[in-house]
Amino acid sequence: DMEEYLKSQSTKKEAIQQLSKAECMEEYMFLGLRRMQGVSKRSFFKLYGKSIEEIYGSVIRKWMEKGLLDEKGDFIRLTDKGIDVSNVILSDFLLEE
């Protein structure tokens, strides 16, 4: 019923509020890079007020140089080769606090 739905949304909202900005950025990268189109640089900036390059530039360059990430228009994504080692790449997007 509607009351249960609203209660469940409230619980979700509380859980989201408990995530730090860094954790949200990490989650954005983890989920986005698992999608075929990748992560949107424009959306990242809208969400966090900083460019993806400002936060993750060195990590992105590192994996692009190894041929495991590529950039196509607004999106950064895993290459076919990158998909094979995605767990190693994704762990690099964890921010140190």
N, CA, C and O atoms as a CHARMM CRD file, in Angstrom:
* protein
*
  388
    1    1 ASP  N      0.83300  -1.19800   0.00000 PROA 1      0.00000
    2    1 ASP  CA     0.00000   0.00000   0.00000 PROA 1      0.00000
    3    1 ASP  C      0.87100   1.25300   0.00000 PROA 1      0.00000
    4    1 ASP  O      2.09300   1.16700   0.11700 PROA 1      0.00000
    5    2 MET  N      0.24800   2.39200  -0.12900 PROA 2      0.00000
    6    2 MET  CA     0.97300   3.66100  -0.27100 PROA 2      0.00000
    7    2 MET  C      1.83100   3.98100   0.95300 PROA 2      0.00000
    8    2 MET  O      2.94400   4.48800   0.81400 PROA 2      0.00000
    9    3 GLU  N      1.32700   3.69300   2.13300 PROA 3      0.00000
   10    3 GLU  CA     2.07400   3.99100   3.36200 PROA 3      0.00000
   11    3 GLU  C      3.37700   3.18900   3.41700 PROA 3      0.00000
   12    3 GLU  O      4.42400   3.72100   3.78500 PROA 3      0.00000
   13    4 GLU  N      3.30600   1.91700   3.05200 PROA 4      0.00000
   14    4 GLU  CA     4.50600   1.07800   3.04500 PROA 4      0.00000
   15    4 GLU  C      5.50600   1.56400   2.00300 PROA 4      0.00000
   16    4 GLU  O      6.71300   1.58100   2.24100 PROA 4      0.00000
   17    5 TYR  N      4.98100   1.95900   0.83800 PROA 5      0.00000
   18    5 TYR  CA     5.84600   2.47500  -0.21800 PROA 5      0.00000
   19    5 TYR  C      6.59800   3.71700   0.26600 PROA 5      0.00000
   20    5 TYR  O      7.81300   3.81700   0.09700 PROA 5      0.00000
   21    6 LEU  N      5.87500   4.65500   0.86400 PROA 6      0.00000
   22    6 LEU  CA     6.49800   5.87800   1.34700 PROA 6      0.00000
   23    6 LEU  C      7.52900   5.58700   2.42700 PROA 6      0.00000
   24    6 LEU  O      8.58200   6.22400   2.48100 PROA 6      0.00000
   25    7 LYS  N      7.22200   4.62100   3.28500 PROA 7      0.00000
   26    7 LYS  CA     8.15900   4.24100   4.34200 PROA 7      0.00000
   27    7 LYS  C      9.43000   3.64700   3.72700 PROA 7      0.00000
   28    7 LYS  O     10.53800   3.94200   4.17300 PROA 7      0.00000
   29    8 SER  N      9.26200   2.81200   2.70400 PROA 8      0.00000
   30    8 SER  CA    10.43000   2.19800   2.06300 PROA 8      0.00000
   31    8 SER  C     11.27500   3.26400   1.36700 PROA 8      0.00000
   32    8 SER  O     12.50300   3.17200   1.37100 PROA 8      0.00000
   33    9 GLN  N     10.63800   4.27500   0.76700 PROA 9      0.00000
   34    9 GLN  CA    11.37300   5.35700   0.12000 PROA 9      0.00000
   35    9 GLN  C     12.14000   6.18000   1.15100 PROA 9      0.00000
   36    9 GLN  O     13.25900   6.62600   0.89700 PROA 9      0.00000
   37   10 SER  N     11.53100   6.37400   2.30600 PROA 10     0.00000
   38   10 SER  CA    12.17200   7.12100   3.38500 PROA 10     0.00000
   39   10 SER  C     13.42000   6.37800   3.86200 PROA 10     0.00000
   40   10 SER  O     14.45600   6.99200   4.11600 PROA 10     0.00000
   41   11 THR  N     13.31400   5.06700   3.97900 PROA 11     0.00000
   42   11 THR  CA    14.44700   4.24100   4.40500 PROA 11     0.00000
   43   11 THR  C     15.57200   4.32800   3.37500 PROA 11     0.00000
   44   11 THR  O     16.74200   4.44800   3.73900 PROA 11     0.00000
   45   12 LYS  N     15.21900   4.26600   2.09300 PROA 12     0.00000
   46   12 LYS  CA    16.21900   4.37500   1.02700 PROA 12     0.00000
   47   12 LYS  C     16.90100   5.73800   1.09400 PROA 12     0.00000
   48   12 LYS  O     18.11900   5.84000   0.94900 PROA 12     0.00000
   49   13 LYS  N     16.11500   6.76800   1.31100 PROA 13     0.00000
   50   13 LYS  CA    16.65700   8.12700   1.37100 PROA 13     0.00000
   51   13 LYS  C     17.66300   8.25200   2.51600 PROA 13     0.00000
   52   13 LYS  O     18.71800   8.86600   2.35700 PROA 13     0.00000
   53   14 GLU  N     17.33600   7.67300   3.65800 PROA 14     0.00000
   54   14 GLU  CA    18.24800   7.71300   4.80200 PROA 14     0.00000
   55   14 GLU  C     19.54900   6.99200   4.47100 PROA 14     0.00000
   56   14 GLU  O     20.62800   7.46400   4.83000 PROA 14     0.00000
   57   15 ALA  N     19.45800   5.85800   3.79400 PROA 15     0.00000
   58   15 ALA  CA    20.65800   5.09400   3.42900 PROA 15     0.00000
   59   15 ALA  C     21.51700   5.90200   2.46300 PROA 15     0.00000
   60   15 ALA  O     22.74200   5.91300   2.57500 PROA 15     0.00000
   61   16 ILE  N     20.87500   6.57600   1.51800 PROA 16     0.00000
   62   16 ILE  CA    21.61500   7.38100   0.55300 PROA 16     0.00000
   63   16 ILE  C     22.30900   8.54400   1.25900 PROA 16     0.00000
   64   16 ILE  O     23.45100   8.87200   0.93700 PROA 16     0.00000
   65   17 GLN  N     21.63700   9.15600   2.20300 PROA 17     0.00000
   66   17 GLN  CA    22.21000  10.29400   2.90900 PROA 17     0.00000
   67   17 GLN  C     23.43200   9.89100   3.73500 PROA 17     0.00000
   68   17 GLN  O     24.28100  10.73000   4.03800 PROA 17     0.00000
   69   18 GLN  N     23.52200   8.62900   4.09300 PROA 18     0.00000
   70   18 GLN  CA    24.63700   8.17000   4.90500 PROA 18     0.00000
   71   18 GLN  C     25.91000   7.97900   4.07800 PROA 18     0.00000
   72   18 GLN  O     27.00100   7.89800   4.64000 PROA 18     0.00000
   73   19 LEU  N     25.78500   7.90500   2.75700 PROA 19     0.00000
   74   19 LEU  CA    26.95900   7.74800   1.90200 PROA 19     0.00000
   75   19 LEU  C     27.68900   9.07800   1.78400 PROA 19     0.00000
   76   19 LEU  O     27.06000  10.12000   1.59900 PROA 19     0.00000
   77   20 SER  N     28.97300   9.04900   1.88700 PROA 20     0.00000
   78   20 SER  CA    29.76300  10.26100   1.70500 PROA 20     0.00000
   79   20 SER  C     29.80900  10.60000   0.21400 PROA 20     0.00000
   80   20 SER  O     29.46200   9.77500  -0.63000 PROA 20     0.00000
   81   21 LYS  N     30.23300  11.80100  -0.09300 PROA 21     0.00000
   82   21 LYS  CA    30.35900  12.21200  -1.49400 PROA 21     0.00000
   83   21 LYS  C     31.34600  11.30200  -2.22000 PROA 21     0.00000
   84   21 LYS  O     31.10800  10.91300  -3.36300 PROA 21     0.00000
   85   22 ALA  N     32.44400  10.96600  -1.56300 PROA 22     0.00000
   86   22 ALA  CA    33.44200  10.07200  -2.16800 PROA 22     0.00000
   87   22 ALA  C     32.82800   8.70800  -2.47300 PROA 22     0.00000
   88   22 ALA  O     33.05900   8.14800  -3.54400 PROA 22     0.00000
   89   23 GLU  N     32.05600   8.17900  -1.54300 PROA 23     0.00000
   90   23 GLU  CA    31.42200   6.87600  -1.76000 PROA 23     0.00000
   91   23 GLU  C     30.43100   6.94200  -2.91900 PROA 23     0.00000
   92   23 GLU  O     30.30700   5.99300  -3.69300 PROA 23     0.00000
   93   24 CYS  N     29.73200   8.05900  -3.03100 PROA 24     0.00000
   94   24 CYS  CA    28.78900   8.22900  -4.13600 PROA 24     0.00000
   95   24 CYS  C     29.52300   8.26800  -5.47300 PROA 24     0.00000
   96   24 CYS  O     29.07100   7.67400  -6.45200 PROA 24     0.00000
   97   25 MET  N     30.66300   8.97100  -5.51100 PROA 25     0.00000
   98   25 MET  CA    31.46400   9.02200  -6.73400 PROA 25     0.00000
   99   25 MET  C     31.97500   7.63200  -7.10500 PROA 25     0.00000
  100   25 MET  O     31.93300   7.23300  -8.26900 PROA 25     0.00000
  101   26 GLU  N     32.45000   6.91000  -6.11200 PROA 26     0.00000
  102   26 GLU  CA    32.93900   5.54800  -6.34900 PROA 26     0.00000
  103   26 GLU  C     31.82600   4.67400  -6.91900 PROA 26     0.00000
  104   26 GLU  O     32.03000   3.94900  -7.89200 PROA 26     0.00000
  105   27 GLU  N     30.66800   4.74800  -6.31400 PROA 27     0.00000
  106   27 GLU  CA    29.52500   3.94500  -6.75600 PROA 27     0.00000
  107   27 GLU  C     29.12300   4.32100  -8.17400 PROA 27     0.00000
  108   27 GLU  O     28.80200   3.45300  -8.98500 PROA 27     0.00000
  109   28 TYR  N     29.14200   5.62100  -8.47200 PROA 28     0.00000
  110   28 TYR  CA    28.82100   6.09700  -9.82200 PROA 28     0.00000
  111   28 TYR  C     29.77200   5.46500 -10.83900 PROA 28     0.00000
  112   28 TYR  O     29.33900   4.99300 -11.89000 PROA 28     0.00000
  113   29 MET  N     31.06000   5.46000 -10.52600 PROA 29     0.00000
  114   29 MET  CA    32.05300   4.89700 -11.43600 PROA 29     0.00000
  115   29 MET  C     31.89100   3.37800 -11.56100 PROA 29     0.00000
  116   29 MET  O     31.95800   2.83300 -12.66200 PROA 29     0.00000
  117   30 PHE  N     31.67900   2.70500 -10.44100 PROA 30     0.00000
  118   30 PHE  CA    31.52400   1.24800 -10.46700 PROA 30     0.00000
  119   30 PHE  C     30.33400   0.85300 -11.33400 PROA 30     0.00000
  120   30 PHE  O     30.44300  -0.00900 -12.20600 PROA 30     0.00000
  121   31 LEU  N     29.20300   1.49300 -11.08100 PROA 31     0.00000
  122   31 LEU  CA    27.98600   1.13200 -11.81600 PROA 31     0.00000
  123   31 LEU  C     28.08500   1.56100 -13.27600 PROA 31     0.00000
  124   31 LEU  O     27.70400   0.80800 -14.17300 PROA 31     0.00000
  125   32 GLY  N     28.59100   2.75900 -13.51400 PROA 32     0.00000
  126   32 GLY  CA    28.68100   3.26800 -14.87500 PROA 32     0.00000
  127   32 GLY  C     29.63100   2.47700 -15.75100 PROA 32     0.00000
  128   32 GLY  O     29.32600   2.21300 -16.91400 PROA 32     0.00000
  129   33 LEU  N     30.77500   2.09800 -15.21200 PROA 33     0.00000
  130   33 LEU  CA    31.73800   1.34800 -16.01600 PROA 33     0.00000
  131   33 LEU  C     31.26300  -0.08300 -16.28800 PROA 33     0.00000
  132   33 LEU  O     31.77700  -0.74600 -17.18900 PROA 33     0.00000
  133   34 ARG  N     30.32300  -0.54000 -15.54200 PROA 34     0.00000
  134   34 ARG  CA    29.77100  -1.87500 -15.81200 PROA 34     0.00000
  135   34 ARG  C     28.73900  -1.83200 -16.93800 PROA 34     0.00000
  136   34 ARG  O     28.35000  -2.87200 -17.46900 PROA 34     0.00000
  137   35 ARG  N     28.30100  -0.63200 -17.29700 PROA 35     0.00000
  138   35 ARG  CA    27.35400  -0.47400 -18.40400 PROA 35     0.00000
  139   35 ARG  C     28.13900  -0.38400 -19.70400 PROA 35     0.00000
  140   35 ARG  O     29.25300   0.14000 -19.71900 PROA 35     0.00000
  141   36 MET  N     27.58100  -0.88200 -20.77600 PROA 36     0.00000
  142   36 MET  CA    28.27300  -0.89200 -22.06600 PROA 36     0.00000
  143   36 MET  C     28.64600   0.51400 -22.52700 PROA 36     0.00000
  144   36 MET  O     29.73200   0.71300 -23.07300 PROA 36     0.00000
  145   37 GLN  N     27.75700   1.50000 -22.31600 PROA 37     0.00000
  146   37 GLN  CA    28.08100   2.84900 -22.79200 PROA 37     0.00000
  147   37 GLN  C     29.06800   3.55600 -21.87300 PROA 37     0.00000
  148   37 GLN  O     29.69900   4.52800 -22.28900 PROA 37     0.00000
  149   38 GLY  N     29.21600   3.09900 -20.64800 PROA 38     0.00000
  150   38 GLY  CA    30.19200   3.66900 -19.72100 PROA 38     0.00000
  151   38 GLY  C     29.62900   4.78500 -18.86900 PROA 38     0.00000
  152   38 GLY  O     28.42200   4.84600 -18.63400 PROA 38     0.00000
  153   39 VAL  N     30.49300   5.66600 -18.40700 PROA 39     0.00000
  154   39 VAL  CA    30.08800   6.77400 -17.52900 PROA 39     0.00000
  155   39 VAL  C     30.09600   8.08400 -18.31200 PROA 39     0.00000
  156   39 VAL  O     30.96900   8.33300 -19.14400 PROA 39     0.00000
  157   40 SER  N     29.11300   8.89600 -18.02300 PROA 40     0.00000
  158   40 SER  CA    28.97900  10.18800 -18.68700 PROA 40     0.00000
  159   40 SER  C     29.76800  11.24800 -17.91800 PROA 40     0.00000
  160   40 SER  O     29.54900  11.45400 -16.72500 PROA 40     0.00000
  161   41 LYS  N     30.67400  11.90700 -18.60500 PROA 41     0.00000
  162   41 LYS  CA    31.45600  12.97800 -17.97900 PROA 41     0.00000
  163   41 LYS  C     30.53600  14.14300 -17.60200 PROA 41     0.00000
  164   41 LYS  O     30.70300  14.76400 -16.55200 PROA 41     0.00000
  165   42 ARG  N     29.59200  14.42200 -18.44800 PROA 42     0.00000
  166   42 ARG  CA    28.64500  15.52200 -18.20500 PROA 42     0.00000
  167   42 ARG  C     27.78800  15.24500 -16.97300 PROA 42     0.00000
  168   42 ARG  O     27.59700  16.13000 -16.13800 PROA 42     0.00000
  169   43 SER  N     27.27200  14.02600 -16.85500 PROA 43     0.00000
  170   43 SER  CA    26.45000  13.65600 -15.69200 PROA 43     0.00000
  171   43 SER  C     27.25800  13.69200 -14.40700 PROA 43     0.00000
  172   43 SER  O     26.76400  14.13100 -13.36800 PROA 43     0.00000
  173   44 PHE  N     28.50000  13.23100 -14.47700 PROA 44     0.00000
  174   44 PHE  CA    29.36900  13.25900 -13.30500 PROA 44     0.00000
  175   44 PHE  C     29.50800  14.69400 -12.80500 PROA 44     0.00000
  176   44 PHE  O     29.38300  14.95500 -11.60900 PROA 44     0.00000
  177   45 PHE  N     29.76700  15.62800 -13.73000 PROA 45     0.00000
  178   45 PHE  CA    29.92100  17.02900 -13.34400 PROA 45     0.00000
  179   45 PHE  C     28.63300  17.58200 -12.74600 PROA 45     0.00000
  180   45 PHE  O     28.66900  18.30700 -11.75100 PROA 45     0.00000
  181   46 LYS  N     27.49700  17.24300 -13.34700 PROA 46     0.00000
  182   46 LYS  CA    26.20600  17.71400 -12.82200 PROA 46     0.00000
  183   46 LYS  C     25.97200  17.20800 -11.40400 PROA 46     0.00000
  184   46 LYS  O     25.48000  17.94500 -10.54900 PROA 46     0.00000
  185   47 LEU  N     26.32000  15.96400 -11.16200 PROA 47     0.00000
  186   47 LEU  CA    26.08700  15.35200  -9.84900 PROA 47     0.00000
  187   47 LEU  C     27.03400  15.86000  -8.77100 PROA 47     0.00000
  188   47 LEU  O     26.61900  16.08100  -7.63300 PROA 47     0.00000
  189   48 TYR  N     28.30900  16.04800  -9.12400 PROA 48     0.00000
  190   48 TYR  CA    29.31600  16.29300  -8.09700 PROA 48     0.00000
  191   48 TYR  C     29.98700  17.66600  -8.16900 PROA 48     0.00000
  192   48 TYR  O     30.77000  18.01500  -7.28600 PROA 48     0.00000
  193   49 GLY  N     29.68900  18.44800  -9.20700 PROA 49     0.00000
  194   49 GLY  CA    30.24800  19.79500  -9.30400 PROA 49     0.00000
  195   49 GLY  C     31.73800  19.83000  -9.59400 PROA 49     0.00000
  196   49 GLY  O     32.37700  20.87500  -9.47500 PROA 49     0.00000
  197   50 LYS  N     32.28200  18.69500  -9.97300 PROA 50     0.00000
  198   50 LYS  CA    33.69600  18.60000 -10.35400 PROA 50     0.00000
  199   50 LYS  C     33.77900  17.71000 -11.58400 PROA 50     0.00000
  200   50 LYS  O     32.96700  16.80400 -11.76900 PROA 50     0.00000
  201   51 SER  N     34.77700  17.98500 -12.42600 PROA 51     0.00000
  202   51 SER  CA    34.91800  17.14200 -13.61700 PROA 51     0.00000
  203   51 SER  C     35.45500  15.77200 -13.21100 PROA 51     0.00000
  204   51 SER  O     36.14300  15.62200 -12.20100 PROA 51     0.00000
  205   52 ILE  N     35.12400  14.80100 -14.01500 PROA 52     0.00000
  206   52 ILE  CA    35.60000  13.44300 -13.76600 PROA 52     0.00000
  207   52 ILE  C     37.13100  13.41200 -13.85000 PROA 52     0.00000
  208   52 ILE  O     37.78100  12.63900 -13.14700 PROA 52     0.00000
  209   53 GLU  N     37.70000  14.26100 -14.71900 PROA 53     0.00000
  210   53 GLU  CA    39.15300  14.33300 -14.85600 PROA 53     0.00000
  211   53 GLU  C     39.80000  14.90100 -13.59800 PROA 53     0.00000
  212   53 GLU  O     40.88900  14.47800 -13.21100 PROA 53     0.00000
  213   54 GLU  N     39.13000  15.85700 -12.96300 PROA 54     0.00000
  214   54 GLU  CA    39.65900  16.45800 -11.73400 PROA 54     0.00000
  215   54 GLU  C     39.77200  15.41600 -10.62000 PROA 54     0.00000
  216   54 GLU  O     40.71700  15.44100  -9.83100 PROA 54     0.00000
  217   55 ILE  N     38.81900  14.51700 -10.56200 PROA 55     0.00000
  218   55 ILE  CA    38.79300  13.50000  -9.50900 PROA 55     0.00000
  219   55 ILE  C     39.58600  12.25700  -9.91300 PROA 55     0.00000
  220   55 ILE  O     40.35900  11.72600  -9.11500 PROA 55     0.00000
  221   56 TYR  N     39.39900  11.79900 -11.13100 PROA 56     0.00000
  222   56 TYR  CA    39.94700  10.51200 -11.55700 PROA 56     0.00000
  223   56 TYR  C     40.90100  10.59300 -12.75100 PROA 56     0.00000
  224   56 TYR  O     41.21600   9.56700 -13.35500 PROA 56     0.00000
  225   57 GLY  N     41.36000  11.78900 -13.09500 PROA 57     0.00000
  226   57 GLY  CA    42.18300  11.94900 -14.30300 PROA 57     0.00000
  227   57 GLY  C     43.34900  10.98800 -14.41700 PROA 57     0.00000
  228   57 GLY  O     43.54300  10.37200 -15.46600 PROA 57     0.00000
  229   58 SER  N     44.13300  10.84800 -13.34700 PROA 58     0.00000
  230   58 SER  CA    45.32500   9.98800 -13.42600 PROA 58     0.00000
  231   58 SER  C     44.94200   8.51700 -13.57600 PROA 58     0.00000
  232   58 SER  O     45.61900   7.76600 -14.27900 PROA 58     0.00000
  233   59 VAL  N     43.86700   8.10800 -12.92300 PROA 59     0.00000
  234   59 VAL  CA    43.41000   6.71000 -13.03400 PROA 59     0.00000
  235   59 VAL  C     42.90300   6.45000 -14.45200 PROA 59     0.00000
  236   59 VAL  O     43.21700   5.42200 -15.05300 PROA 59     0.00000
  237   60 ILE  N     42.12700   7.37800 -14.97400 PROA 60     0.00000
  238   60 ILE  CA    41.58800   7.21500 -16.33000 PROA 60     0.00000
  239   60 ILE  C     42.72400   7.16500 -17.34800 PROA 60     0.00000
  240   60 ILE  O     42.73700   6.29100 -18.21500 PROA 60     0.00000
  241   61 ARG  N     43.66900   8.08700 -17.25500 PROA 61     0.00000
  242   61 ARG  CA    44.81200   8.09600 -18.18700 PROA 61     0.00000
  243   61 ARG  C     45.60800   6.79400 -18.10500 PROA 61     0.00000
  244   61 ARG  O     45.99400   6.22500 -19.12600 PROA 61     0.00000
  245   62 LYS  N     45.84700   6.33300 -16.87800 PROA 62     0.00000
  246   62 LYS  CA    46.60500   5.08300 -16.66800 PROA 62     0.00000
  247   62 LYS  C     45.98000   3.93100 -17.44100 PROA 62     0.00000
  248   62 LYS  O     46.67700   3.20700 -18.15200 PROA 62     0.00000
  249   63 TRP  N     44.66300   3.75800 -17.30400 PROA 63     0.00000
  250   63 TRP  CA    43.99800   2.62200 -17.93600 PROA 63     0.00000
  251   63 TRP  C     43.77500   2.83700 -19.43100 PROA 63     0.00000
  252   63 TRP  O     43.69500   1.86900 -20.18700 PROA 63     0.00000
  253   64 MET  N     43.67600   4.09200 -19.86300 PROA 64     0.00000
  254   64 MET  CA    43.58700   4.37000 -21.30700 PROA 64     0.00000
  255   64 MET  C     44.90300   4.01500 -21.98700 PROA 64     0.00000
  256   64 MET  O     44.91600   3.42100 -23.06600 PROA 64     0.00000
  257   65 GLU  N     46.00800   4.38600 -21.34600 PROA 65     0.00000
  258   65 GLU  CA    47.33300   4.08200 -21.91200 PROA 65     0.00000
  259   65 GLU  C     47.55700   2.57400 -22.05400 PROA 65     0.00000
  260   65 GLU  O     48.29100   2.12300 -22.93300 PROA 65     0.00000
  261   66 LYS  N     46.91700   1.81300 -21.18300 PROA 66     0.00000
  262   66 LYS  CA    47.04700   0.34200 -21.24700 PROA 66     0.00000
  263   66 LYS  C     46.00000  -0.27800 -22.16300 PROA 66     0.00000
  264   66 LYS  O     45.95800  -1.49700 -22.33000 PROA 66     0.00000
  265   67 GLY  N     45.14400   0.57100 -22.76300 PROA 67     0.00000
  266   67 GLY  CA    44.13400   0.06800 -23.69800 PROA 67     0.00000
  267   67 GLY  C     42.93800  -0.59600 -23.02100 PROA 67     0.00000
  268   67 GLY  O     42.21700  -1.36600 -23.65500 PROA 67     0.00000
  269   68 LEU  N     42.72400  -0.30300 -21.74400 PROA 68     0.00000
  270   68 LEU  CA    41.63800  -0.95700 -21.01400 PROA 68     0.00000
  271   68 LEU  C     40.42600  -0.05000 -20.80400 PROA 68     0.00000
  272   68 LEU  O     39.33800  -0.52600 -20.48400 PROA 68     0.00000
  273   69 LEU  N     40.61700   1.24900 -20.98400 PROA 69     0.00000
  274   69 LEU  CA    39.51300   2.21900 -20.97300 PROA 69     0.00000
  275   69 LEU  C     39.61300   3.01300 -22.26500 PROA 69     0.00000
  276   69 LEU  O     40.70600   3.19700 -22.80100 PROA 69     0.00000
  277   70 ASP  N     38.46900   3.48600 -22.77100 PROA 70     0.00000
  278   70 ASP  CA    38.51100   4.42800 -23.87400 PROA 70     0.00000
  279   70 ASP  C     37.45700   5.49700 -23.67100 PROA 70     0.00000
  280   70 ASP  O     36.57600   5.38600 -22.81800 PROA 70     0.00000
  281   71 GLU  N     37.57500   6.52800 -24.47600 PROA 71     0.00000
  282   71 GLU  CA    36.68000   7.67300 -24.37500 PROA 71     0.00000
  283   71 GLU  C     35.99600   7.83700 -25.71800 PROA 71     0.00000
  284   71 GLU  O     36.64100   7.88100 -26.76500 PROA 71     0.00000
  285   72 LYS  N     34.67500   7.92500 -25.66500 PROA 72     0.00000
  286   72 LYS  CA    33.91300   8.10600 -26.90600 PROA 72     0.00000
  287   72 LYS  C     32.89700   9.20500 -26.64500 PROA 72     0.00000
  288   72 LYS  O     31.88900   8.98100 -25.97400 PROA 72     0.00000
  289   73 GLY  N     33.16000  10.39500 -27.17500 PROA 73     0.00000
  290   73 GLY  CA    32.27400  11.52600 -26.93500 PROA 73     0.00000
  291   73 GLY  C     32.24200  11.86900 -25.45600 PROA 73     0.00000
  292   73 GLY  O     33.27700  12.15500 -24.85500 PROA 73     0.00000
  293   74 ASP  N     31.05800  11.83900 -24.87600 PROA 74     0.00000
  294   74 ASP  CA    30.87000  12.17600 -23.46600 PROA 74     0.00000
  295   74 ASP  C     31.16900  10.99900 -22.52800 PROA 74     0.00000
  296   74 ASP  O     31.16000  11.17000 -21.30900 PROA 74     0.00000
  297   75 PHE  N     31.42600   9.83600 -23.07000 PROA 75     0.00000
  298   75 PHE  CA    31.50900   8.63500 -22.23300 PROA 75     0.00000
  299   75 PHE  C     32.90900   8.04900 -22.12300 PROA 75     0.00000
  300   75 PHE  O     33.68800   8.04800 -23.07700 PROA 75     0.00000
  301   76 ILE  N     33.20200   7.55000 -20.92100 PROA 76     0.00000
  302   76 ILE  CA    34.41200   6.78100 -20.65400 PROA 76     0.00000
  303   76 ILE  C     33.93500   5.37100 -20.34900 PROA 76     0.00000
  304   76 ILE  O     33.04000   5.17000 -19.52800 PROA 76     0.00000
  305   77 ARG  N     34.53700   4.40400 -21.01300 PROA 77     0.00000
  306   77 ARG  CA    34.06000   3.02700 -20.83600 PROA 77     0.00000
  307   77 ARG  C     35.20700   2.03200 -20.91100 PROA 77     0.00000
  308   77 ARG  O     36.30800   2.33700 -21.37100 PROA 77     0.00000
  309   78 LEU  N     34.90300   0.83500 -20.44000 PROA 78     0.00000
  310   78 LEU  CA    35.86400  -0.25800 -20.53000 PROA 78     0.00000
  311   78 LEU  C     35.95700  -0.73400 -21.97200 PROA 78     0.00000
  312   78 LEU  O     34.94400  -0.80500 -22.66700 PROA 78     0.00000
  313   79 THR  N     37.15300  -1.06000 -22.42600 PROA 79     0.00000
  314   79 THR  CA    37.30500  -1.70000 -23.73100 PROA 79     0.00000
  315   79 THR  C     36.98500  -3.18400 -23.54600 PROA 79     0.00000
  316   79 THR  O     36.79100  -3.64900 -22.42300 PROA 79     0.00000
  317   80 ASP  N     36.93300  -3.91600 -24.65200 PROA 80     0.00000
  318   80 ASP  CA    36.69600  -5.36600 -24.54400 PROA 80     0.00000
  319   80 ASP  C     37.76600  -6.01500 -23.67300 PROA 80     0.00000
  320   80 ASP  O     37.47200  -6.88100 -22.84900 PROA 80     0.00000
  321   81 LYS  N     38.99900  -5.58900 -23.86600 PROA 81     0.00000
  322   81 LYS  CA    40.11700  -6.10600 -23.07000 PROA 81     0.00000
  323   81 LYS  C     39.95000  -5.69500 -21.60500 PROA 81     0.00000
  324   81 LYS  O     40.24600  -6.47900 -20.70400 PROA 81     0.00000
  325   82 GLY  N     39.47400  -4.46200 -21.36500 PROA 82     0.00000
  326   82 GLY  CA    39.26000  -3.95500 -20.01400 PROA 82     0.00000
  327   82 GLY  C     38.18500  -4.70800 -19.26000 PROA 82     0.00000
  328   82 GLY  O     38.26100  -4.86100 -18.04100 PROA 82     0.00000
  329   83 ILE  N     37.18500  -5.17700 -19.98600 PROA 83     0.00000
  330   83 ILE  CA    36.09800  -5.93700 -19.34600 PROA 83     0.00000
  331   83 ILE  C     36.66000  -7.19700 -18.68900 PROA 83     0.00000
  332   83 ILE  O     36.20200  -7.61100 -17.62400 PROA 83     0.00000
  333   84 ASP  N     37.65700  -7.79800 -19.33500 PROA 84     0.00000
  334   84 ASP  CA    38.26100  -9.03000 -18.80300 PROA 84     0.00000
  335   84 ASP  C     38.94400  -8.82700 -17.44900 PROA 84     0.00000
  336   84 ASP  O     39.02900  -9.76000 -16.65000 PROA 84     0.00000
  337   85 VAL  N     39.42700  -7.62100 -17.19100 PROA 85     0.00000
  338   85 VAL  CA    40.12700  -7.33900 -15.92900 PROA 85     0.00000
  339   85 VAL  C     39.42200  -6.21200 -15.15700 PROA 85     0.00000
  340   85 VAL  O     40.06200  -5.44600 -14.43600 PROA 85     0.00000
  341   86 SER  N     38.12300  -6.12800 -15.31700 PROA 86     0.00000
  342   86 SER  CA    37.36500  -5.00200 -14.75800 PROA 86     0.00000
  343   86 SER  C     37.49700  -4.86100 -13.24900 PROA 86     0.00000
  344   86 SER  O     37.49500  -3.73700 -12.74600 PROA 86     0.00000
  345   87 ASN  N     37.61100  -5.94900 -12.51400 PROA 87     0.00000
  346   87 ASN  CA    37.71500  -5.82800 -11.04700 PROA 87     0.00000
  347   87 ASN  C     38.97700  -5.08700 -10.62400 PROA 87     0.00000
  348   87 ASN  O     38.95300  -4.31600  -9.66500 PROA 87     0.00000
  349   88 VAL  N     40.07200  -5.31400 -11.32900 PROA 88     0.00000
  350   88 VAL  CA    41.32500  -4.61700 -11.03200 PROA 88     0.00000
  351   88 VAL  C     41.15100  -3.12600 -11.33100 PROA 88     0.00000
  352   88 VAL  O     41.55600  -2.27600 -10.53700 PROA 88     0.00000
  353   89 ILE  N     40.55200  -2.81900 -12.47200 PROA 89     0.00000
  354   89 ILE  CA    40.35100  -1.43000 -12.87100 PROA 89     0.00000
  355   89 ILE  C     39.41200  -0.72700 -11.89300 PROA 89     0.00000
  356   89 ILE  O     39.70500   0.37600 -11.43000 PROA 89     0.00000
  357   90 LEU  N     38.29500  -1.35800 -11.58100 PROA 90     0.00000
  358   90 LEU  CA    37.30600  -0.73500 -10.69500 PROA 90     0.00000
  359   90 LEU  C     37.88100  -0.45700  -9.31100 PROA 90     0.00000
  360   90 LEU  O     37.53000   0.54700  -8.69200 PROA 90     0.00000
  361   91 SER  N     38.75300  -1.32400  -8.81900 PROA 91     0.00000
  362   91 SER  CA    39.33500  -1.09600  -7.50300 PROA 91     0.00000
  363   91 SER  C     40.18300   0.16700  -7.48800 PROA 91     0.00000
  364   91 SER  O     40.38400   0.76800  -6.43200 PROA 91     0.00000
  365   92 ASP  N     40.67300   0.56600  -8.63400 PROA 92     0.00000
  366   92 ASP  CA    41.48100   1.77900  -8.74200 PROA 92     0.00000
  367   92 ASP  C     40.64700   3.05300  -8.57200 PROA 92     0.00000
  368   92 ASP  O     41.19500   4.12900  -8.33100 PROA 92     0.00000
  369   93 PHE  N     39.33700   2.93000  -8.69700 PROA 93     0.00000
  370   93 PHE  CA    38.45800   4.09000  -8.55500 PROA 93     0.00000
  371   93 PHE  C     38.01600   4.31900  -7.11700 PROA 93     0.00000
  372   93 PHE  O     37.20300   5.20800  -6.86200 PROA 93     0.00000
  373   94 LEU  N     38.52400   3.55000  -6.18500 PROA 94     0.00000
  374   94 LEU  CA    38.23200   3.80000  -4.77500 PROA 94     0.00000
  375   94 LEU  C     39.05300   5.00400  -4.33200 PROA 94     0.00000
  376   94 LEU  O     40.27000   5.03200  -4.51100 PROA 94     0.00000
  377   95 LEU  N     38.39500   5.97900  -3.76500 PROA 95     0.00000
  378   95 LEU  CA    39.06500   7.19400  -3.31300 PROA 95     0.00000
  379   95 LEU  C     39.58500   6.99900  -1.89900 PROA 95     0.00000
  380   95 LEU  O     38.91200   6.40500  -1.05700 PROA 95     0.00000
  381   96 GLU  N     40.76600   7.49200  -1.64700 PROA 96     0.00000
  382   96 GLU  CA    41.30800   7.42700  -0.29100 PROA 96     0.00000
  383   96 GLU  C     40.77200   8.60600   0.49400 PROA 96     0.00000
  384   96 GLU  O     40.77800   9.73800   0.01100 PROA 96     0.00000
  385   97 GLU  N     40.30900   8.34000   1.70200 PROA 97     0.00000
  386   97 GLU  CA    39.73900   9.42000   2.50500 PROA 97     0.00000
  387   97 GLU  C     40.70200   9.89600   3.54700 PROA 97     0.00000
  388   97 GLU  O     40.38200  10.80500   4.31300 PROA 97     0.00000
